[in-house]
């Protein structure tokens, strides 16, 4: 073999040695990398059950719960292995934003994504829509809820017995009359307690939106008094443009120490149906109930109906004026006349009486 051939042989052997060394080095490095990667991935992986679930369990999701709080509740009930797994599932499912409060039947040891989907599906299937209109008294709200939620009235009444459990405003002083906001709602499972919570929370939201507490302070009144005035406005006035003016009449009379002398409070005191007549009798006006503003000066102890947003805004933002009197002079249109003096008011009362004569059976 020539010297040149020997050099080539040595070069080939050397190259093979380097290749083998690199292969060993690369293979070992990749093995080490894979092991480290597995360790890191395992460290950051969230605990999750494989599913599909084991024992039946009933879970209560309170009103106002965040997704994070729902995850915590499910973990505590052993529905899911970890709140982190539920959080991951909610990020991957846009419908998670539509979760509703309610009572759900699930299983223990569910995969987090399956538990989330079960909540979504149950909420869609079991939601009941109900509407409570403005101006209803509490007993009428109870009847409306019972009918629309298909629950006994006694069950609805029982749901209202613990104000703290459905977040009733502290201004209500434990009595929900006037503090369950009238609107249209969806409630999971037709649960009356959840329905009351929705209505109570909505009242608080509206009161915050219109700065009711701040406005009350500016008027020298308590928030409860503003809601009471709003409930009277809701019961007395039909036309939106008249509501701030009626609010001013009430405040002017209160400031003067005059009795309010409102027939709607007499109806409430005598438990007469709302709007049962344009006038009341002497006997009814003599009722000693603290709600009777013909007998007692000042406002009634609390609301006489559930005011809507317009009535609350009017009570919080009365019009400017010196009016002390008002009377509806057309019961069909709700047209109302205002007066500064009793003499002017008597003239307006004459207009109302003439309307009644022209419209027999409507007064």
URURRA-V332013 format. One line per field, one symbol per residue. psi: psi as a letter, one per 40 degrees, with the letter a starting at -180 (. if undefined). Layout:
# URURRA-V332013
psi = ???
This chain:
# URURRA-V332013
psi = hidddddddddddddddddddddddddddddddddddddddddeiihhieaeiciiihhhhihehiddddddddddefdididddddddddehdedeeiiiahihaiifihddddddddddddddehhhihhiieiidddddddddddefiidddddddedgddeffhhddefeheheehhhahihhhefhddddddddddddddddddefdddddddefiiddddddddddddddhdhdeedddddddddddddeeiidghdddddddefiihfeieiiidddeeheieeheddhiaiidaieihiadddddddegiihieieiihhehedeehhiiididdddddddddddddddeghee.
